Amino acid sequence: MEPLTSNELKPTQNQTRINALDVIRGIALLGILLMNINGMGLPFSYEDPSILGHTEGLNFSVWFVNELFFEGTMRGLFTILFGAGVILLTSRLIQKGAGISTADVYYRRIIWLLLFGLVNSWIFLWNGDILYAYALFGFFLFPFRSHPVKNLLIIAAVLIAIGMAWDIADYHKNKALKKEAAKAMVLKESGTKLDKKSEAAIAEWKVNTHKKTPKEIQEHIKGMNGNYFEIIQHKAKELYWMQTWFQYRYGPWDILSFMFLGMAFFKLRILHGERSIKFYLLLAFIGYAIGLSFNYYEVSLITKNNFDPLKIYEAKQTYSIGRLFVTLGHIGFFMLFIKFGILGFLQRSLAGVGRMALSNYLMHSIITSIIFFGFGLYGQLERYELYYVVFSIWIFQLITSPIWLKHFQFGPFEWLWRSLTYGKKQAFRNSKT
């Protein structure tokens, strides 16, 4: 049989989907909003609630719970699923006889995803977009699709270790900088003229540990309450930083590493829900026991030292360990939820959300931009009040996603993505409707 051309290939049909992957993708997609909402609706306080005075009551409780269970972990889970999707897509194309066209389809899919990320950032106004990063690092994955599990796990471990080493180096650099700046300040206050090195140490320490003042916060909020083009201009500097230096400082160790884990886990059939109950119980227990211990240590270190900037750097040294193991705990826990068939109606809704992950993810940006910028609520809600928005979006998507999929084969952005990837308009409506 001759290989099929890419134009003859078709995206995955509903009957060949893996339900466990859809359910857990839906959970991860909704879970991402738990953390993203802080960047969407609050100024400068994603990781440091003390900037807005959110250090007690419900505001603190929300931050505390998020740091323990969700910071980085839902993103980690979503990234693992992306890596798994690489194996799923390419293996099915090869089974269909796509041959060299497999690479053609894969890279066109990634290029279009990159453009979706740019749209999400610059049009839908979400500076924390993940699609751009997925596409950027997704370019590296294709040559590794046939590597054995052992190699994939080693690559992931090495990348995570490099990221940890960089975090440790950052802490010790800032620790030394603080000491040098403190000595320089003593000399300056005594009337001694400082050399350029000492002046630079003071200036760098102030930059690295500066917390936004109430005046700076209000100026920022004012800039975010302008018209659409003024908001884009106000966000441009951060958007540029997020899509350049930020990606190379954090992306390979945070994102690419988990993509390789996802590829390995898919080959191990962990994400199919096919492993034993005992396996998932152990994964949940070990993951949570280790991960939550590290996360609790980090949160305690920060809070006991009144959110001191240097202590935040110190806590980041073990961030990668806590994040990794809590993410593994989530996989074990959610797979048990799926295998036991608990709350079947909810699982069906979550599967619908997961099948429309791209559309629902972009919808998060669209809805929150309207709420925070269109209605001028940016910086106006308490941290805990943001979760009224989160839960409303959850309910909306859990209800509408299954209803949509009764009438259409894909979410609207999934349909567009597939049509662009395969170079041909795909069927949209279900044949039954």
C-alpha angles and dihedrals in degrees: 000000000000118000115264119246118241091250090060093052120098133203122256113293122226096251092058097050122114107239096204090056091051093049096048091044089054090051092049093047093053091041093056089065090062089072101026092059090069091059092042098051109021131062121238097333107099094121102012114055092178090077088073096030093254094145101116143037122014093338091060093042091054091049092046095051092045092051092050100045113012114027105115094342101094088045087049092051092047090049092050088053090051090055090048089051090059091061092042094051098043096042092052092048091051091048088054090055097254093145113173089359087075089076091046092054094042097051094043088052090052094047092052090047088055089055091048087054091052090050091049091051104039102028104028090037101230110142091184093063115153100192094077090052093046090053093044094054093032087072088071098052106070097076090053097053093101097042117118119258092252092059093047092051092048092051090049092049093049092050092049090048092052090051091050091049090053092049091050091049090051091053095049091044091054092043090056091042091054091052092048093046092048091053091047091051091053090052092046093051090050090058097255115146109240126223121234093263093056093045089050091050092054092047094047093047091052091051094047094049102031115134117202114258122229088254092053091047092052092047089052093049089049090053090051092053096060126100122295096271093045090054091051090051091048092050097041098092093052093043090053091049092048092053096045125028095013092059094053095042096050111006103079093050098036103035111016092048092055091046088060089048089053092052090051094045091051091053089048089053090235093130094049092068089240099122121094126277088245091055094053092043091054091045091052094044097046093040095051095039093055100030098047091046091058093042092050090050090052095047092046091050092053098043096044088055095048094250093300107186093230091052089052088056089048092051091051090065091080097030093107093054095050092044094049097050097042088051089053088048089053091052092052094045096046093046090054088050089053097043094050091050091230114178094001093190090056092048090054090052092047090051088054091051089049094050088054095041096134094048093044092047092052089044088060089061094044095048096044092046089055092047099044102031104022094047095032096241096132108127092000101098128075116244093255091047090061087071091066084066092045095051092046091054090047093053092045094051095041089055101038100041097065091042091051092049091054087067103028133044094221142016112266095257092042089054091049092046093050093045091052093044096051094038091234136089107260126217108267110182123064112252090232093063 
